[in-house]
Amino acid sequence: MTIARAGRPATVLTRLLPPVVVGVVGATAGHSIAGMSVRVPKPLALLLAAAGAAILLTITSTQLFLGWLFLAPLFQESASNTRVGHALALALYVAPPLVLVAKFFTSDGKRLGRRWVDLLPAVYVAFVVGSLVVTASGELRSGAVGTLRALYQNVALGVIVYYLVAFWRGRAFSRTAVARVLLLAAALQAAMAAVEWATGWNLWQDTRWQNPGDTRAIATLANPAVTGAFIGVGIVLALAILCWTGPRQLHRLAGIMLVVGLPGLYATKTRGPILATVVAALLVLLLSKRSRVVGLGVVAVVVLLLVVFWPQIRSSAVYQTRFAQKQNVEARLVLQDVSVKLIEKRPILGWGYDSFDRVKYDVAVPSGTVPLAQALQSTSHDTFLTMLVEYGVVGFVLFFFPWLAIGAGAVRRLRTAVADRWFLVAGLASILLLAINGATLDYRFFSFVPMLGWMFLGLLRRELRAPAPA
């Protein structure tokens, strides 16, 4: 399953170069425009938009997708907090998938067959749109542009990417190329997270998570849990390549990912992605005959170190401020009780799009040691409970069933004698990691990392279409 090429095979560098150049030129131009003392003239803005559209349309589909995947974490989330970053996010994150959709419908190649389960992601998006139309509050209607952009980025974008990678006409995007780009992007985020932890610097000067003596690195992804999840995906992808006979040309990059990924993950100081990465990484290690002994050895060494150094760990500032913080956990438990009460009131269709923070005050639950009013100052920290609150059982089943069906098919495929098991393992482990992390924060505020789950699901769906060798 490789990309169709003409002539000499193109390297990933040549595929990435055009969109990366576009990003650099766009950043430079945007910085210059941002320094103007007057508003940018509309003719100039239209000219720049037309030039950008022409460039995106002339870049090959492979270059556009891989370049977008590499640039997306840099120009998403934190970038939108600045004028230049906001413009670049629109040009280099929001627009390219729409261009790929246009290329998809105009491309040549065999139309791939679909099963009924493949309709469910589109039905899910339609359900969410319907929920927005029927239940939207006055605040959402007054901010229609922002609401539509959030709906596109945080709900529809992942589904669009799923259909693009699963049903691209002709030969699919190269798994090796996608893995290389993800390793490069995740290693870059990990390196920036480590630098931020040590110096306080990050690319977009987003200091919301920097407190005296307790800096939690975010790199460019706005939230340490989201950054940690992406770094974790890079770590389990690297382990799958090394332990499950992945492409040799990726081994060195996988090693680099592990070297920078571990300190980068620690720099986020966030329990959810660390726990999710540990669980997914152990499964990758222990399920492989090649690495089972190594995995057991790593577990034994870690347990021994924890026992020996537990007094020092327990008294450390990091442990006291992050891992032993009970008040944060108790507030989340209160929010879980609130979610359950809300689900019981409207179990079928839910309360409506983006309604959680509006309706959470409609129920009362025992608050324990944390006052209810204090707990409700936070938003939901469980993606799946929030989905049940807002979309009910119907919306949740529409979302979850394709993941269950394709994941089960990938597990069955993994048990057969197939080549490229590393890719199946990497995809399943990454989806598991993202799901565990999603139970510790609310993905409805973020776009890139939830999109990765849909992307891996689409790649696995494409893999299941190919017949397994005997």
FENBELGI-V26594 format. One line per field, one symbol per residue. burial: I if it has 24 or more other ideal C-beta (glycine too) atoms within 12 Angstrom, else O. A space follows every 50 residues. Layout:
BEGIN
burial: ???
END
This chain:
BEGIN
burial: IOIOOOOOOOOIOOIIOIIIOIIOOIIOIIOOOOOOOOOOOOOOOOOIOO OIOOIIOOIIIIIIIIIIIIIIIIIIIIIIIOOIIIIIIIIIIIIIIIII IOIIOOOOOOOIOOOOIIOIIIOIIOIIIOIIOOIIOOOIOOOOOOIOOI IIIIIIIIIIIIIIIIIIOOOIIIIIIIIIIIIIIIIIIIIIIIIIIOOO OIIIOIOOIOOOOOIIIIIIIIIIIIIIIIIIIIIIIIIIIIIIOIIOOI IOIIOIIIOIIIIIIIIIIIIIIIIIIIIIIIIIIIIIOOIOOOIOOIOO OOOOOOOOOOOOOOOOOIOOOIOOOOOIOOIIIIIIIIIOIIIOOIOOII IIIIIIIOIIOOIOIOOOOIOIOOIIOIIIIIIIIIIIIIIIOIIIIIII IIIOIIIOIIIOIIOOOIOIIIIIIIIIIIIIIIIIIIIIIIIIIIIIII IIIIIIIIIIIIIIIOOOOO
END
